[in-house]
């Protein structure tokens, strides 16, 4: 419930243009590997693996992308 409320607040701030995005270039697979390691520490009974071909660079707010990916991964393993 708390996460849902936070998500709504983030959306409303984006719509009001009050949320500042800190864009940077980063490699997506590095971020995903970090998140997978975190999930394995917290929920060690899941074997998460990342398979990819090549590197994907993003120019985006790394923490916002991480937040979205945490939600997706978390929902996938429930």
Residue pairs with C-beta under 8 A, 6 or more apart in sequence:
3 71
7 71
10 19
10 64
10 67
13 19
21 60
21 61
21 64
22 61
22 62
22 63
23 59
23 60
23 61
24 59
24 60
24 61
24 62
25 57
25 58
25 59
26 57
26 58
26 60
26 62
27 55
27 56
27 57
27 58
28 55
28 56
28 57
28 58
28 65
29 50
29 52
29 55
29 56
31 62
31 65
31 66
31 69
32 50
32 69
33 50
35 66
35 69
35 70
35 73
36 48
36 49
36 50
36 73
39 46
39 48
39 73
39 74
39 77
40 46
40 48
43 77
46 77
48 73
48 77
58 65
